[in-house]
């Protein structure tokens, strides 16, 4: 009996080691993607860099033993998507299938990341990759790359920092992830000054995107680091934080209707800049009780509706939205119940901050290689508990 358990544990450890190996490979690919995407905007990057990485993560996580709760949370969106495909077979194209695959992959990858004990080599790889990305993107600010963007195949210049990453909000969210990884490492690296300098550069670039939700997120995670670094944050507040997108879209549309479209300037940017129209277009797909329950996947297809609630409820209905929140509530509870370290606390706040940003940019929680890697990195980092992290001893950092 003991030998059987030992063999089973050994097999599980091999699967986790394999997944972590693929995760490191995916991070290397993400680094390459983030470096060359601002230089070369081409679909070939997707086919040859992030698509293979996503498939490797998916299949290595597929063998992980599922709990009953996870299976139920996963089967709901799968069933809704399959039902939509069968009901609207003539309207389905490969983008519908790809969106579904990316979305389901996100749940599976995050589930594995929540259980794996991160090794120091992976911890260091993530850190140094973000050090390099922060510096490289700062170099890009001195070139035309910083303001260049392609939309529908046409190249144009944006007054904000975009780095050809679709839009300024997406660029801000990626740079925010650089900032967060550096912040998480700040308490555990011996040489702090170079890290602080890079964080300041990240703040400069985030300010240059003029993305208000990311600016608020920066304040949130920085305050959490200063005041709650080694304290356990009550789970209630974490759960409350991930419901921000629901509160935001309700009050945003209510305010828009109450002001009858009156122009309001907030942080040098119009409060109502067209996003409200996108919200109403996607919510307009819910035109009957069946769509309310199960969504209208054929039309919405888990596309970026600039609000995660609008994106999911229009695609998968209220049932799919319930499954989404059930999954993330369970994920936050599992992570927060583990040993309290400053790394775990800040990682949790970073995840909540991504939900704050998801009020106005939903792409990070809809799957896709760069997005999955950003979210899963914070989940993975929350599991690192090497000896130096349990003491006041700092580990070697950037020279």
DOKE-490810 format. One record per residue (C-alpha): z, x negated, y negated; residue in three letters; residue number from 1. Coordinates in steps of 0.1 Angstrom, whole numbers, plus 5000, padded with zeros to 4 digits. Layout:
<r c3="Z" c1="X" c2="Y" res="ALA" n="NUM"/>
...
***
This chain:
<r c3="5000" c1="5000" c2="5000" res="UNK" n="1"/>
<r c3="5009" c1="4972" c2="4977" res="UNK" n="2"/>
<r c3="4978" c1="4953" c2="4986" res="UNK" n="3"/>
<r c3="4956" c1="4983" c2="4979" res="UNK" n="4"/>
<r c3="4972" c1="4987" c2="4945" res="UNK" n="5"/>
<r c3="4967" c1="4950" c2="4938" res="UNK" n="6"/>
<r c3="4930" c1="4953" c2="4947" res="UNK" n="7"/>
<r c3="4926" c1="4984" c2="4926" res="UNK" n="8"/>
<r c3="4943" c1="4967" c2="4896" res="UNK" n="9"/>
<r c3="4921" c1="4937" c2="4901" res="UNK" n="10"/>
<r c3="4889" c1="4958" c2="4901" res="UNK" n="11"/>
<r c3="4901" c1="4975" c2="4869" res="UNK" n="12"/>
<r c3="4908" c1="4942" c2="4853" res="UNK" n="13"/>
<r c3="4873" c1="4929" c2="4862" res="UNK" n="14"/>
<r c3="4858" c1="4961" c2="4846" res="UNK" n="15"/>
<r c3="4878" c1="4956" c2="4814" res="UNK" n="16"/>
<r c3="4869" c1="4919" c2="4813" res="UNK" n="17"/>
<r c3="4832" c1="4929" c2="4817" res="UNK" n="18"/>
<r c3="4835" c1="4955" c2="4789" res="UNK" n="19"/>
<r c3="4852" c1="4930" c2="4766" res="UNK" n="20"/>
<r c3="4824" c1="4904" c2="4774" res="UNK" n="21"/>
<r c3="4798" c1="4930" c2="4764" res="UNK" n="22"/>
<r c3="4818" c1="4939" c2="4734" res="UNK" n="23"/>
<r c3="4817" c1="4903" c2="4722" res="UNK" n="24"/>
<r c3="4780" c1="4902" c2="4729" res="UNK" n="25"/>
<r c3="4776" c1="4934" c2="4709" res="UNK" n="26"/>
<r c3="4795" c1="4919" c2="4680" res="UNK" n="27"/>
<r c3="4772" c1="4889" c2="4680" res="UNK" n="28"/>
<r c3="4743" c1="4913" c2="4679" res="UNK" n="29"/>
<r c3="4759" c1="4933" c2="4651" res="UNK" n="30"/>
<r c3="4764" c1="4900" c2="4631" res="UNK" n="31"/>
<r c3="4727" c1="4892" c2="4636" res="UNK" n="32"/>
<r c3="4717" c1="4928" c2="4627" res="UNK" n="33"/>
<r c3="4738" c1="4928" c2="4595" res="UNK" n="34"/>
<r c3="4724" c1="4895" c2="4584" res="UNK" n="35"/>
<r c3="4687" c1="4902" c2="4589" res="UNK" n="36"/>
<r c3="4686" c1="4940" c2="4582" res="UNK" n="37"/>
<r c3="4688" c1="4935" c2="4544" res="UNK" n="38"/>
<r c3="4660" c1="4909" c2="4547" res="UNK" n="39"/>
<r c3="4637" c1="4927" c2="4571" res="UNK" n="40"/>
<r c3="4637" c1="4965" c2="4572" res="UNK" n="41"/>
<r c3="4620" c1="4972" c2="4605" res="UNK" n="42"/>
<r c3="4623" c1="4995" c2="4634" res="UNK" n="43"/>
<r c3="4620" c1="4965" c2="4657" res="UNK" n="44"/>
<r c3="4655" c1="4955" c2="4648" res="UNK" n="45"/>
<r c3="4668" c1="4987" c2="4663" res="UNK" n="46"/>
<r c3="4648" c1="4983" c2="4695" res="UNK" n="47"/>
<r c3="4656" c1="4947" c2="4701" res="UNK" n="48"/>
<r c3="4691" c1="4942" c2="4687" res="UNK" n="49"/>
<r c3="4713" c1="4973" c2="4687" res="UNK" n="50"/>
<r c3="4697" c1="4995" c2="4713" res="UNK" n="51"/>
<r c3="4703" c1="4970" c2="4742" res="UNK" n="52"/>
<r c3="4739" c1="4964" c2="4729" res="UNK" n="53"/>
<r c3="4747" c1="5001" c2="4728" res="UNK" n="54"/>
<r c3="4733" c1="5006" c2="4764" res="UNK" n="55"/>
<r c3="4754" c1="4977" c2="4777" res="UNK" n="56"/>
<r c3="4786" c1="4992" c2="4761" res="UNK" n="57"/>
<r c3="4778" c1="5026" c2="4774" res="UNK" n="58"/>
<r c3="4772" c1="5016" c2="4810" res="UNK" n="59"/>
<r c3="4802" c1="4992" c2="4811" res="UNK" n="60"/>
<r c3="4824" c1="5020" c2="4797" res="UNK" n="61"/>
<r c3="4809" c1="5046" c2="4821" res="UNK" n="62"/>
<r c3="4827" c1="5031" c2="4851" res="UNK" n="63"/>
<r c3="4861" c1="5035" c2="4834" res="UNK" n="64"/>
<r c3="4884" c1="5061" c2="4850" res="UNK" n="65"/>
<r c3="4885" c1="5092" c2="4829" res="UNK" n="66"/>
<r c3="4915" c1="5114" c2="4824" res="UNK" n="67"/>
<r c3="4912" c1="5151" c2="4828" res="UNK" n="68"/>
<r c3="4917" c1="5156" c2="4791" res="UNK" n="69"/>
<r c3="4890" c1="5131" c2="4782" res="UNK" n="70"/>
<r c3="4866" c1="5147" c2="4807" res="UNK" n="71"/>
<r c3="4872" c1="5181" c2="4791" res="UNK" n="72"/>
<r c3="4868" c1="5167" c2="4756" res="UNK" n="73"/>
<r c3="4836" c1="5150" c2="4766" res="UNK" n="74"/>
<r c3="4820" c1="5178" c2="4786" res="UNK" n="75"/>
<r c3="4822" c1="5203" c2="4757" res="UNK" n="76"/>
<r c3="4797" c1="5185" c2="4734" res="UNK" n="77"/>
<r c3="4776" c1="5176" c2="4765" res="UNK" n="78"/>
<r c3="4774" c1="5212" c2="4776" res="UNK" n="79"/>
<r c3="4765" c1="5224" c2="4741" res="UNK" n="80"/>
<r c3="4738" c1="5199" c2="4737" res="UNK" n="81"/>
<r c3="4723" c1="5205" c2="4772" res="UNK" n="82"/>
<r c3="4724" c1="5243" c2="4765" res="UNK" n="83"/>
<r c3="4706" c1="5238" c2="4732" res="UNK" n="84"/>
<r c3="4679" c1="5216" c2="4749" res="UNK" n="85"/>
<r c3="4673" c1="5241" c2="4776" res="UNK" n="86"/>
<r c3="4672" c1="5270" c2="4751" res="UNK" n="87"/>
<r c3="4648" c1="5252" c2="4727" res="UNK" n="88"/>
<r c3="4629" c1="5229" c2="4750" res="UNK" n="89"/>
<r c3="4598" c1="5231" c2="4728" res="UNK" n="90"/>
<r c3="4617" c1="5220" c2="4697" res="UNK" n="91"/>
<r c3="4634" c1="5190" c2="4711" res="UNK" n="92"/>
<r c3="4621" c1="5155" c2="4705" res="UNK" n="93"/>
<r c3="4634" c1="5120" c2="4713" res="UNK" n="94"/>
<r c3="4655" c1="5119" c2="4682" res="UNK" n="95"/>
<r c3="4676" c1="5148" c2="4695" res="UNK" n="96"/>
<r c3="4682" c1="5129" c2="4728" res="UNK" n="97"/>
<r c3="4690" c1="5096" c2="4710" res="UNK" n="98"/>
<r c3="4715" c1="5114" c2="4687" res="UNK" n="99"/>
<r c3="4732" c1="5130" c2="4717" res="UNK" n="100"/>
<r c3="4734" c1="5097" c2="4735" res="UNK" n="101"/>
<r c3="4748" c1="5078" c2="4705" res="UNK" n="102"/>
<r c3="4774" c1="5106" c2="4699" res="UNK" n="103"/>
<r c3="4786" c1="5107" c2="4735" res="UNK" n="104"/>
<r c3="4786" c1="5069" c2="4737" res="UNK" n="105"/>
<r c3="4810" c1="5067" c2="4708" res="UNK" n="106"/>
<r c3="4837" c1="5087" c2="4727" res="UNK" n="107"/>
<r c3="4833" c1="5066" c2="4759" res="UNK" n="108"/>
<r c3="4834" c1="5032" c2="4741" res="UNK" n="109"/>
<r c3="4864" c1="5042" c2="4720" res="UNK" n="110"/>
<r c3="4883" c1="5054" c2="4751" res="UNK" n="111"/>
<r c3="4879" c1="5020" c2="4767" res="UNK" n="112"/>
<r c3="4888" c1="5001" c2="4735" res="UNK" n="113"/>
<r c3="4921" c1="5021" c2="4733" res="UNK" n="114"/>
<r c3="4932" c1="5006" c2="4767" res="UNK" n="115"/>
<r c3="4920" c1="4971" c2="4767" res="UNK" n="116"/>
<r c3="4943" c1="4942" c2="4759" res="UNK" n="117"/>
<r c3="4923" c1="4922" c2="4734" res="UNK" n="118"/>
<r c3="4920" c1="4884" c2="4741" res="UNK" n="119"/>
<r c3="4924" c1="4858" c2="4714" res="UNK" n="120"/>
<r c3="4888" c1="4847" c2="4717" res="UNK" n="121"/>
<r c3="4876" c1="4882" c2="4709" res="UNK" n="122"/>
<r c3="4901" c1="4885" c2="4681" res="UNK" n="123"/>
<r c3="4889" c1="4853" c2="4666" res="UNK" n="124"/>
<r c3="4852" c1="4862" c2="4671" res="UNK" n="125"/>
<r c3="4856" c1="4894" c2="4651" res="UNK" n="126"/>
<r c3="4876" c1="4876" c2="4624" res="UNK" n="127"/>
<r c3="4851" c1="4848" c2="4619" res="UNK" n="128"/>
<r c3="4821" c1="4871" c2="4620" res="UNK" n="129"/>
<r c3="4836" c1="4891" c2="4592" res="UNK" n="130"/>
<r c3="4844" c1="4860" c2="4572" res="UNK" n="131"/>
<r c3="4808" c1="4849" c2="4575" res="UNK" n="132"/>
<r c3="4794" c1="4884" c2="4567" res="UNK" n="133"/>
<r c3="4816" c1="4887" c2="4536" res="UNK" n="134"/>
<r c3="4802" c1="4854" c2="4523" res="UNK" n="135"/>
<r c3="4766" c1="4861" c2="4533" res="UNK" n="136"/>
<r c3="4766" c1="4895" c2="4516" res="UNK" n="137"/>
<r c3="4780" c1="4879" c2="4485" res="UNK" n="138"/>
<r c3="4751" c1="4855" c2="4484" res="UNK" n="139"/>
<r c3="4728" c1="4885" c2="4487" res="UNK" n="140"/>
<r c3="4742" c1="4899" c2="4454" res="UNK" n="141"/>
<r c3="4723" c1="4871" c2="4436" res="UNK" n="142"/>
<r c3="4690" c1="4881" c2="4451" res="UNK" n="143"/>
<r c3="4667" c1="4912" c2="4449" res="UNK" n="144"/>
<r c3="4680" c1="4922" c2="4483" res="UNK" n="145"/>
<r c3="4712" c1="4935" c2="4468" res="UNK" n="146"/>
<r c3="4694" c1="4965" c2="4450" res="UNK" n="147"/>
<r c3="4665" c1="4969" c2="4474" res="UNK" n="148"/>
<r c3="4662" c1="5000" c2="4495" res="UNK" n="149"/>
<r c3="4636" c1="5017" c2="4517" res="UNK" n="150"/>
<r c3="4633" c1="5055" c2="4518" res="UNK" n="151"/>
<r c3="4606" c1="5072" c2="4539" res="UNK" n="152"/>
<r c3="4587" c1="5039" c2="4541" res="UNK" n="153"/>
<r c3="4587" c1="5033" c2="4504" res="UNK" n="154"/>
<r c3="4605" c1="5004" c2="4487" res="UNK" n="155"/>
<r c3="4624" c1="5009" c2="4455" res="UNK" n="156"/>
<r c3="4652" c1="4995" c2="4434" res="UNK" n="157"/>
<r c3="4687" c1="5010" c2="4432" res="UNK" n="158"/>
<r c3="4710" c1="5002" c2="4403" res="UNK" n="159"/>
<r c3="4739" c1="5000" c2="4427" res="UNK" n="160"/>
<r c3="4744" c1="4975" c2="4456" res="UNK" n="161"/>
<r c3="4726" c1="4988" c2="4487" res="UNK" n="162"/>
<r c3="4715" c1="4957" c2="4506" res="UNK" n="163"/>
<r c3="4687" c1="4979" c2="4521" res="UNK" n="164"/>
<r c3="4713" c1="4996" c2="4543" res="UNK" n="165"/>
<r c3="4699" c1="5032" c2="4538" res="UNK" n="166"/>
<r c3="4721" c1="5040" c2="4508" res="UNK" n="167"/>
<r c3="4749" c1="5026" c2="4486" res="UNK" n="168"/>
<r c3="4776" c1="5047" c2="4505" res="UNK" n="169"/>
<r c3="4766" c1="5032" c2="4538" res="UNK" n="170"/>
<r c3="4766" c1="4997" c2="4523" res="UNK" n="171"/>
<r c3="4801" c1="5003" c2="4509" res="UNK" n="172"/>
<r c3="4814" c1="5015" c2="4542" res="UNK" n="173"/>
<r c3="4801" c1="4984" c2="4561" res="UNK" n="174"/>
<r c3="4816" c1="4960" c2="4534" res="UNK" n="175"/>
<r c3="4848" c1="4980" c2="4536" res="UNK" n="176"/>
<r c3="4850" c1="4972" c2="4573" res="UNK" n="177"/>
<r c3="4846" c1="4935" c2="4564" res="UNK" n="178"/>
<r c3="4875" c1="4939" c2="4540" res="UNK" n="179"/>
<r c3="4897" c1="4957" c2="4565" res="UNK" n="180"/>
<r c3="4892" c1="4931" c2="4592" res="UNK" n="181"/>
<r c3="4902" c1="4903" c2="4568" res="UNK" n="182"/>
<r c3="4932" c1="4924" c2="4556" res="UNK" n="183"/>
<r c3="4943" c1="4929" c2="4592" res="UNK" n="184"/>
<r c3="4941" c1="4892" c2="4598" res="UNK" n="185"/>
<r c3="4959" c1="4882" c2="4566" res="UNK" n="186"/>
<r c3="4994" c1="4885" c2="4581" res="UNK" n="187"/>
<r c3="4985" c1="4863" c2="4611" res="UNK" n="188"/>
<r c3="4964" c1="4835" c2="4596" res="UNK" n="189"/>
<r c3="4980" c1="4803" c2="4584" res="UNK" n="190"/>
<r c3="4955" c1="4797" c2="4556" res="UNK" n="191"/>
<r c3="4956" c1="4828" c2="4535" res="UNK" n="192"/>
<r c3="4940" c1="4818" c2="4502" res="UNK" n="193"/>
<r c3="4904" c1="4816" c2="4516" res="UNK" n="194"/>
<r c3="4908" c1="4850" c2="4531" res="UNK" n="195"/>
<r c3="4921" c1="4865" c2="4498" res="UNK" n="196"/>
<r c3="4891" c1="4850" c2="4480" res="UNK" n="197"/>
<r c3="4867" c1="4866" c2="4505" res="UNK" n="198"/>
<r c3="4885" c1="4899" c2="4502" res="UNK" n="199"/>
<r c3="4881" c1="4898" c2="4464" res="UNK" n="200"/>
<r c3="4844" c1="4892" c2="4469" res="UNK" n="201"/>
<r c3="4843" c1="4923" c2="4492" res="UNK" n="202"/>
<r c3="4860" c1="4943" c2="4465" res="UNK" n="203"/>
<r c3="4835" c1="4932" c2="4439" res="UNK" n="204"/>
<r c3="4806" c1="4943" c2="4462" res="UNK" n="205"/>
<r c3="4823" c1="4976" c2="4470" res="UNK" n="206"/>
<r c3="4827" c1="4982" c2="4432" res="UNK" n="207"/>
<r c3="4790" c1="4974" c2="4428" res="UNK" n="208"/>
<r c3="4781" c1="5002" c2="4452" res="UNK" n="209"/>
<r c3="4801" c1="5027" c2="4430" res="UNK" n="210"/>
<r c3="4811" c1="5046" c2="4462" res="UNK" n="211"/>
<r c3="4842" c1="5065" c2="4452" res="UNK" n="212"/>
<r c3="4854" c1="5074" c2="4487" res="UNK" n="213"/>
<r c3="4854" c1="5038" c2="4497" res="UNK" n="214"/>
<r c3="4873" c1="5027" c2="4466" res="UNK" n="215"/>
<r c3="4900" c1="5053" c2="4474" res="UNK" n="216"/>
<r c3="4900" c1="5039" c2="4510" res="UNK" n="217"/>
<r c3="4905" c1="5004" c2="4497" res="UNK" n="218"/>
<r c3="4936" c1="5015" c2="4478" res="UNK" n="219"/>
<r c3="4949" c1="5034" c2="4508" res="UNK" n="220"/>
<r c3="4947" c1="5005" c2="4533" res="UNK" n="221"/>
<r c3="4959" c1="4979" c2="4507" res="UNK" n="222"/>
<r c3="4990" c1="5000" c2="4499" res="UNK" n="223"/>
<r c3="4996" c1="5006" c2="4536" res="UNK" n="224"/>
<r c3="4995" c1="4968" c2="4541" res="UNK" n="225"/>
<r c3="5019" c1="4961" c2="4513" res="UNK" n="226"/>
<r c3="5045" c1="4989" c2="4520" res="UNK" n="227"/>
<r c3="5041" c1="4998" c2="4557" res="UNK" n="228"/>
<r c3="5029" c1="4965" c2="4572" res="UNK" n="229"/>
<r c3="5055" c1="4964" c2="4600" res="UNK" n="230"/>
<r c3="5066" c1="5000" c2="4600" res="UNK" n="231"/>
<r c3="5055" c1="5028" c2="4623" res="UNK" n="232"/>
<r c3="5037" c1="5054" c2="4604" res="UNK" n="233"/>
<r c3="5047" c1="5090" c2="4615" res="UNK" n="234"/>
<r c3="5020" c1="5104" c2="4637" res="UNK" n="235"/>
<r c3="5020" c1="5136" c2="4617" res="UNK" n="236"/>
<r c3="5007" c1="5118" c2="4586" res="UNK" n="237"/>
<r c3="4980" c1="5101" c2="4606" res="UNK" n="238"/>
<r c3="4968" c1="5134" c2="4620" res="UNK" n="239"/>
<r c3="4970" c1="5150" c2="4586" res="UNK" n="240"/>
<r c3="4948" c1="5122" c2="4573" res="UNK" n="241"/>
<r c3="4919" c1="5128" c2="4596" res="UNK" n="242"/>
<r c3="4917" c1="5164" c2="4584" res="UNK" n="243"/>
<r c3="4908" c1="5153" c2="4549" res="UNK" n="244"/>
<r c3="4870" c1="5160" c2="4555" res="UNK" n="245"/>
<r c3="4878" c1="5197" c2="4562" res="UNK" n="246"/>
<r c3="4900" c1="5200" c2="4531" res="UNK" n="247"/>
<r c3="4874" c1="5181" c2="4510" res="UNK" n="248"/>
<r c3="4844" c1="5202" c2="4519" res="UNK" n="249"/>
<r c3="4862" c1="5235" c2="4514" res="UNK" n="250"/>
<r c3="4876" c1="5226" c2="4479" res="UNK" n="251"/>
<r c3="4844" c1="5207" c2="4469" res="UNK" n="252"/>
<r c3="4822" c1="5238" c2="4475" res="UNK" n="253"/>
<r c3="4848" c1="5261" c2="4461" res="UNK" n="254"/>
<r c3="4850" c1="5240" c2="4429" res="UNK" n="255"/>
<r c3="4812" c1="5239" c2="4427" res="UNK" n="256"/>
<r c3="4809" c1="5276" c2="4429" res="UNK" n="257"/>
<r c3="4837" c1="5282" c2="4405" res="UNK" n="258"/>
<r c3="4822" c1="5259" c2="4379" res="UNK" n="259"/>
<r c3="4787" c1="5273" c2="4386" res="UNK" n="260"/>
<r c3="4772" c1="5239" c2="4388" res="UNK" n="261"/>
<r c3="4786" c1="5225" c2="4356" res="UNK" n="262"/>
<r c3="4781" c1="5188" c2="4353" res="UNK" n="263"/>
<r c3="4813" c1="5167" c2="4356" res="UNK" n="264"/>
<r c3="4814" c1="5129" c2="4354" res="UNK" n="265"/>
<r c3="4839" c1="5111" c2="4376" res="UNK" n="266"/>
<r c3="4841" c1="5073" c2="4378" res="UNK" n="267"/>
<r c3="4808" c1="5070" c2="4360" res="UNK" n="268"/>
<r c3="4790" c1="5092" c2="4384" res="UNK" n="269"/>
<r c3="4783" c1="5129" c2="4386" res="UNK" n="270"/>
<r c3="4808" c1="5148" c2="4408" res="UNK" n="271"/>
<r c3="4781" c1="5171" c2="4419" res="UNK" n="272"/>
<r c3="4751" c1="5149" c2="4426" res="UNK" n="273"/>
<r c3="4732" c1="5169" c2="4452" res="UNK" n="274"/>
<r c3="4756" c1="5164" c2="4481" res="UNK" n="275"/>
<r c3="4767" c1="5201" c2="4477" res="UNK" n="276"/>
<r c3="4731" c1="5212" c2="4485" res="UNK" n="277"/>
<r c3="4731" c1="5191" c2="4517" res="UNK" n="278"/>
<r c3="4764" c1="5207" c2="4527" res="UNK" n="279"/>
<r c3="4750" c1="5242" c2="4522" res="UNK" n="280"/>
<r c3="4718" c1="5234" c2="4540" res="UNK" n="281"/>
<r c3="4736" c1="5223" c2="4571" res="UNK" n="282"/>
<r c3="4762" c1="5250" c2="4570" res="UNK" n="283"/>
<r c3="4733" c1="5274" c2="4565" res="UNK" n="284"/>
<r c3="4722" c1="5266" c2="4601" res="UNK" n="285"/>
<r c3="4753" c1="5286" c2="4612" res="UNK" n="286"/>
<r c3="4736" c1="5320" c2="4608" res="UNK" n="287"/>
<r c3="4751" c1="5340" c2="4637" res="UNK" n="288"/>
<r c3="4782" c1="5340" c2="4659" res="UNK" n="289"/>
<r c3="4765" c1="5320" c2="4686" res="UNK" n="290"/>
<r c3="4757" c1="5293" c2="4661" res="UNK" n="291"/>
<r c3="4793" c1="5295" c2="4648" res="UNK" n="292"/>
<r c3="4807" c1="5289" c2="4683" res="UNK" n="293"/>
<r c3="4781" c1="5264" c2="4696" res="UNK" n="294"/>
<r c3="4762" c1="5252" c2="4666" res="UNK" n="295"/>
<r c3="4725" c1="5248" c2="4661" res="UNK" n="296"/>
<r c3="4718" c1="5215" c2="4677" res="UNK" n="297"/>
<r c3="4680" c1="5219" c2="4675" res="UNK" n="298"/>
<r c3="4681" c1="5220" c2="4637" res="UNK" n="299"/>
<r c3="4712" c1="5199" c2="4628" res="UNK" n="300"/>
<r c3="4709" c1="5174" c2="4657" res="UNK" n="301"/>
<r c3="4741" c1="5154" c2="4647" res="UNK" n="302"/>
<r c3="4723" c1="5141" c2="4616" res="UNK" n="303"/>
<r c3="4742" c1="5127" c2="4586" res="UNK" n="304"/>
<r c3="4752" c1="5158" c2="4566" res="UNK" n="305"/>
<r c3="4773" c1="5136" c2="4543" res="UNK" n="306"/>
<r c3="4804" c1="5153" c2="4557" res="UNK" n="307"/>
<r c3="4816" c1="5149" c2="4593" res="UNK" n="308"/>
<r c3="4827" c1="5185" c2="4595" res="UNK" n="309"/>
<r c3="4794" c1="5199" c2="4582" res="UNK" n="310"/>
<r c3="4775" c1="5176" c2="4606" res="UNK" n="311"/>
<r c3="4795" c1="5185" c2="4637" res="UNK" n="312"/>
<r c3="4800" c1="5222" c2="4631" res="UNK" n="313"/>
<r c3="4763" c1="5227" c2="4623" res="UNK" n="314"/>
<r c3="4753" c1="5208" c2="4655" res="UNK" n="315"/>
<r c3="4780" c1="5218" c2="4680" res="UNK" n="316"/>
<r c3="4799" c1="5247" c2="4664" res="UNK" n="317"/>
<r c3="4836" c1="5253" c2="4660" res="UNK" n="318"/>
<r c3="4841" c1="5245" c2="4697" res="UNK" n="319"/>
<r c3="4824" c1="5211" c2="4694" res="UNK" n="320"/>
<r c3="4844" c1="5204" c2="4662" res="UNK" n="321"/>
<r c3="4876" c1="5213" c2="4681" res="UNK" n="322"/>
<r c3="4867" c1="5189" c2="4709" res="UNK" n="323"/>
<r c3="4860" c1="5162" c2="4683" res="UNK" n="324"/>
<r c3="4894" c1="5165" c2="4666" res="UNK" n="325"/>
<r c3="4912" c1="5169" c2="4699" res="UNK" n="326"/>
<r c3="4898" c1="5136" c2="4710" res="UNK" n="327"/>
<r c3="4908" c1="5117" c2="4678" res="UNK" n="328"/>
<r c3="4942" c1="5132" c2="4676" res="UNK" n="329"/>
<r c3="4949" c1="5121" c2="4712" res="UNK" n="330"/>
<r c3="4935" c1="5086" c2="4703" res="UNK" n="331"/>
<r c3="4957" c1="5082" c2="4673" res="UNK" n="332"/>
<r c3="4988" c1="5094" c2="4693" res="UNK" n="333"/>
<r c3="4981" c1="5069" c2="4721" res="UNK" n="334"/>
<r c3="4977" c1="5040" c2="4697" res="UNK" n="335"/>
<r c3="5007" c1="5049" c2="4676" res="UNK" n="336"/>
<r c3="5030" c1="5052" c2="4706" res="UNK" n="337"/>
<r c3="5024" c1="5015" c2="4714" res="UNK" n="338"/>
<r c3="5045" c1="4986" c2="4702" res="UNK" n="339"/>
<r c3="5046" c1="4985" c2="4664" res="UNK" n="340"/>
<r c3="5030" c1="4955" c2="4647" res="UNK" n="341"/>
<r c3="5015" c1="4950" c2="4613" res="UNK" n="342"/>
<r c3="4981" c1="4947" c2="4630" res="UNK" n="343"/>
<r c3="4984" c1="4980" c2="4648" res="UNK" n="344"/>
<r c3="4997" c1="4998" c2="4617" res="UNK" n="345"/>
<r c3="4969" c1="4986" c2="4594" res="UNK" n="346"/>
<r c3="4943" c1="4993" c2="4621" res="UNK" n="347"/>
<r c3="4955" c1="5029" c2="4623" res="UNK" n="348"/>
<r c3="4953" c1="5033" c2="4585" res="UNK" n="349"/>
<r c3="4918" c1="5018" c2="4586" res="UNK" n="350"/>
<r c3="4907" c1="5045" c2="4610" res="UNK" n="351"/>
<r c3="4922" c1="5072" c2="4588" res="UNK" n="352"/>
<r c3="4904" c1="5057" c2="4558" res="UNK" n="353"/>
<r c3="4871" c1="5060" c2="4577" res="UNK" n="354"/>
<r c3="4879" c1="5097" c2="4579" res="UNK" n="355"/>
<r c3="4885" c1="5098" c2="4542" res="UNK" n="356"/>
<r c3="4850" c1="5083" c2="4537" res="UNK" n="357"/>
<r c3="4836" c1="5108" c2="4563" res="UNK" n="358"/>
<r c3="4843" c1="5135" c2="4537" res="UNK" n="359"/>
<r c3="4811" c1="5122" c2="4519" res="UNK" n="360"/>
<r c3="4793" c1="5101" c2="4545" res="UNK" n="361"/>
<r c3="4795" c1="5112" c2="4581" res="UNK" n="362"/>
<r c3="4774" c1="5085" c2="4598" res="UNK" n="363"/>
<r c3="4803" c1="5064" c2="4611" res="UNK" n="364"/>
<r c3="4815" c1="5092" c2="4634" res="UNK" n="365"/>
<r c3="4781" c1="5103" c2="4647" res="UNK" n="366"/>
<r c3="4774" c1="5073" c2="4669" res="UNK" n="367"/>
<r c3="4748" c1="5046" c2="4665" res="UNK" n="368"/>
<r c3="4754" c1="5009" c2="4672" res="UNK" n="369"/>
<r c3="4767" c1="4997" c2="4638" res="UNK" n="370"/>
<r c3="4789" c1="5027" c2="4633" res="UNK" n="371"/>
<r c3="4803" c1="5026" c2="4668" res="UNK" n="372"/>
<r c3="4811" c1="4989" c2="4665" res="UNK" n="373"/>
<r c3="4829" c1="4995" c2="4632" res="UNK" n="374"/>
<r c3="4852" c1="5022" c2="4644" res="UNK" n="375"/>
<r c3="4858" c1="5007" c2="4679" res="UNK" n="376"/>
<r c3="4867" c1="4973" c2="4663" res="UNK" n="377"/>
<r c3="4897" c1="4989" c2="4646" res="UNK" n="378"/>
<r c3="4907" c1="5006" c2="4678" res="UNK" n="379"/>
<r c3="4903" c1="4973" c2="4697" res="UNK" n="380"/>
<r c3="4922" c1="4953" c2="4671" res="UNK" n="381"/>
<r c3="4951" c1="4977" c2="4674" res="UNK" n="382"/>
<r c3="4956" c1="4964" c2="4710" res="UNK" n="383"/>
<r c3="4960" c1="4927" c2="4702" res="UNK" n="384"/>
<r c3="4995" c1="4916" c2="4708" res="UNK" n="385"/>
<r c3="4994" c1="4879" c2="4714" res="UNK" n="386"/>
<r c3="5027" c1="4860" c2="4710" res="UNK" n="387"/>
<r c3="5022" c1="4849" c2="4674" res="UNK" n="388"/>
<r c3="5018" c1="4885" c2="4663" res="UNK" n="389"/>
<r c3="5053" c1="4893" c2="4676" res="UNK" n="390"/>
<r c3="5069" c1="4865" c2="4656" res="UNK" n="391"/>
<r c3="5068" c1="4852" c2="4621" res="UNK" n="392"/>
<r c3="5046" c1="4823" c2="4632" res="UNK" n="393"/>
<r c3="5011" c1="4824" c2="4617" res="UNK" n="394"/>
<r c3="4981" c1="4815" c2="4638" res="UNK" n="395"/>
<r c3="4954" c1="4790" c2="4628" res="UNK" n="396"/>
<r c3="4930" c1="4805" c2="4603" res="UNK" n="397"/>
<r c3="4901" c1="4796" c2="4582" res="UNK" n="398"/>
<r c3="4903" c1="4762" c2="4568" res="UNK" n="399"/>
***
